[in-house]
Amino acid sequence: MTGQFASIADLDEKKTSFVQLSAHCWGYTAEGDPNAGVIITDESVLVVDTLATPVMARRLIGEIRRLTDRPIKYVVLSHYHAVRVLGAAAYRSEGLQEIIASRGTYEMIAERGAQDMQSEYERFPRLFQAFESIPGLTWPTLVFGGPLTLWMDGLEVCVMHPGAGHTRGDTVVWVPSESVLFSGDLVECEAACYAGDAQLADWPATLAVIRALGAEKLLPGRGPALRDPAAVARGIDYTTDFVSTLFACAQEAVAAGMTLQQAMAHTRRAMDPKFGQVFIYEHCLPFDVVRAVDEAGGIRHPRIWTAERDREMWHALQATG
């Protein structure tokens, strides 16, 4: 861990790419920063995750407008984290009709959305360009329980909650006729898995549900688009390994009665050799270990992160040397 808090010193802009995955599906990637998915038909457009601010969302809208002038009718929230959802206001002038989220995502916005917004901004301000442009929390207009099917000019688009993992409300978007999956942060590639609000015991089983869909292309929450079945399998394997190793270390630490600082050191011995080089690893690991130890110790529902709690945790771990 470095002496500076979280990622406040990370100021380097990332190059964005807008890549076509299939006839109707596109991925907006940013070298390890949060991704967004796009589905374009002759009738309308759907966006999976809005980016963090309206100003940032305008850049994605600009990419879409180079391809189509059709209304952006749907926004799907893969989960509640601020960096994924707070750009939604930018789509209201583009024909937006529905902001879609799972019941679990809606409940987490209500429970901790305001705290999360300030917490995430103070951890990683570069990801919130023009923070002042955010008008407030993003609230879904359509909350689903069971699987939801949208028909976009004859294209079947399945919106579903495959299970808990990254959060308890995780949502994926599946286009079966083109074998494309937009996974949100349930799957990562070449980036650490943020697990500060995770259900770690459930996450591997949810990944098994995703694997069973048989996607041939997958846009992860972070990292490059996975553009063939072998790459999809590697991404799911990578994420399974990350979260399983993290939780196993926490279970061992709790069973041995380790302090949080000892649990961190124990986890690093297992994880640094495999994951220490990936994007935002040092940013995520303190939050991941705290949550993993909590869950291994019986705290099923993640505690709410606030800006104050973030810094108290970070500095306490720093003080151990």
N, C-alpha and C positions, 0 to 999 in steps of 0.2 A: 504494500500500500504506500502511496505517496503522501506527503504531508498536507497537500491541498485537498479540500473537501470535494468528494465525489468527482464530477467532471467540469468544475467551473473553469479549469485551465484549458479545456479542450475547445479551441477557437477555430480550428481548421475547417473550412468549408468543404463539403463533399460534392463530388460530381454526380449529378443525377442522370439517369438513363430511363428511357421509355421504350420498352421492348415488347414486341408482339409474341404472344405465347401460342395463339391459335387463331382461327378465323375471327373470333369475336373477343378474345381475352388479351389483356395487356398488363404489364407490370411496370410500376414506377419504383425504381430502386435508387439507393443513394450511398453506395460503398459502406454499408453497415449501419447507416441511419435508418429510421423506420421506413418501411415500404408501404405502398398503397396499390390496390388492384383496381382494374377498370374493365368493364364489359360494355362493348359498344355494338348496338344493333341499328338497323335502319330506322327504328322507331324511337329508341331512347338509350340512355346510358345509366349504368350502375357503377358506383364507386365503393370500394371496400376500404374503409378507414380514410379519414379526411385530411390528415396531417395536423400539425399542432396549432397553427394559427390561421386566420383567414388570409393573411398575406402570403404565407407559404402555400396554402391551398390554391391560390390564384396561379401559381406556377404550374401545378398539375392541371388545372382547368385550361391553361394556355396550351398544354400538350394535347389535351382532348380536343380543343377547338381547331387544332391543325388538321384533325381527322374528320370531325363531324360538327354540325350545328344543332344536332338533336338535343332535346332537353335532358339534363342530368336529373332523372326522376327519382332515383333511389340512392341513398347512402346507407351502407351496412356498417355497423360498429362491431368489430371483431371482439372487443372487450371495452372496459371503461377507462383505461389509462389516458390521462390528459394528452399525452403526446400523440395519441391516435385520433382523438375525437374533437378537439377544440377548434378545428378549422371549419366546422360544419356551416357556420354562418355564410361563408363565401358562396355556397351552392344555392342559397335561397334565390338569388337573381338568375339562376341558370335552369329554372324549371323544376326545382326540387319539390317532390310530393310527399315522400316518406323518409324518415330516419328510422332504421330498423335495428332492433337490439333484442337480445334474449331477456327473459325475466331476471336472470341472475345479474346481468349487466345493469339493468335498470335499478335493481335494488342496491348495487354497489355505488352507482352514481348518487342515489339518494343518501346512502349511509356515509360516504367518504369522498364524494366528488370534489367538494370545495377544498378539503385538506390536501387531497392528491394534487390538485392543480398547483397550489403553492409549493408543495413539496417537490414535485417534478421540476418546476421552473427553477427553483433554487439549486437543485442538484446539477442540472444540465441546461444552463440558459441558452446555449447556442441552438438547441433544438426548438426554441420558442422565439423565433425571429419576429419582431414587432409584437411582443407579448401584449402590449397595450391595445392591439386591435381585437383581442378576444372579448366578445360582449358578455360572456358568462358561461355557465355550464351548458353542455350539449345534452338536450333531453330527447329521448326517442319519441316518435309519434306513433310507431307500431311496435308493440312488444309481443314477442311470440313465446309460446311454451313448446309445443311440438314442432316438428319440421315444417317449414314454410316453403312453398313453391311459387316462384314468380315466372310468368310467361312473358318474355320480352321479344315481341315480333316472331313468335313461334319457337324461341330458344328457351329451353327449360333451365331455370336457375334455382338450385336448391340451397336454402339458407337453413342451417341446422346447428344445434348445440350437441357436439359429439360426446361431451363429458367435461368435467373440470380438469384443470391443469395449470396453465399460466394464471388464470383466475377461475372463480367458480362459474362465470358466465360465458366462457369462451364460445365464439361462433365462427363457423367456417362457411365458405360459399363454394359450392360444387356445381360445375357445369358438366353433366355426365356425357353429353354427346361429343364433347371435345376433350374429355378426360383431364380437365384442368381444375385444380383446387387452390383456393386462396385460404391459407391456414391461419392468418394472424400470427401471434407470438406463440401459438402451440408448437410450431416448428420453427427452428432457427437454422441458419447456415453460416459458418465462419464467424459467428458472434456468440457471446455468452447468453445464456437464458436468464432473464431477470425473473427471480422467484420470490420477490418480496411480498407478493400477495397470492402466492401459489397454493394449490392443493397438491402437494408433492406425492402423496401416496396414490392419488388417482391419476396423475399425469401419464405414466407409462401405459395404463389401460386405455386412456383416451387416444394416445398415439397409435395403439393397436387398431382402434376403430378407424382412424384416419388411414392407416396402411391398408385396411381391408377395402377401402373404396377403390383402390387400384388406379390412383391418379398417375398419369403419364407425364404431367407437368405440374409444378407446384410453386406458388409464390410464398416464400416464408415471410415471417414478420420482419426479419433483418437478413441481409446478405443477398447474394445473387439469386436470380430465378433459377429453379431446378428444372431443366428442360428435356429430360428423358427419364425413363423409369429407373435406371440405375442411380441417377443423381437424386431422384425423389427418395429412393430407399436409403441412400447415404445420409440425406438430411434427417430423415426420421430416426435412423440409427444413431446419428450424432446427438440429437436432442434427447433420445431415450438414455443414452450413456451419461450425458451431462446431468440430467435431473436424478437419475438413479444413483449415480456416484455421490452426488451432493446429499441426498437423503440418507443413504447408507452411512456416510460419515457422521451425519448428525445423530442417527440412531446409536451408533457406536459411542459417540461422545456423551450422550445422555446416559446410556447404560453404564459408562465408566465414571459418571459423576464429574465430568470435566466442567471447568468454567467456560464462559463464552470465548475468552481469549484462547484457552487450550483447544476448544472446538475449532476455532479458526485455524490454528496451526495444524491440527490433525487433518482438517479438510484440505488445506493447501498441499500437504504432502501427497495426497491422492490426486488432486485436481490440477495443480500447477503444471506437471509434466505433460498432461494431455490437452489442457485448455488455456494455459497461461498466455498464449500468444494471440488469442482470438479477440475480436473487437469487443470493447467495453467490459472485458473480464474484470479488471481491477475496480471498475465502477460498480458492477453488479455483486461481486462476491460478498462484501460485508452484509448487504441487505439479504442476499440469498442464505448465508449461514445463520443469520438471526432468525429468519423465518423457518428454516429447516430445523433448527434446534427447538423453536417453539412447537412446531408440529410434532416432532419426535417426542417432545415432552407432554403432549396431550392437548395442545391449544389448536383445536380443529379450525376455528374461524380466524383468519389472519387479523392481527392487531392493526389498527389504523396508523399509517405513517403520517406524521406531520413534519413540517420544516424543523421544528424544535427537536422532535424525536430523532430525526435524521442526523442532526449535528451532534447530539448527545451520544448516539451510538457510534458515529464515526470517530469522534475524539476519544471515546473510551477505548476503542480498539487501537487507535494510534498510540495511546499512552502506554500500551504494553510493550512497545519496542519491537 
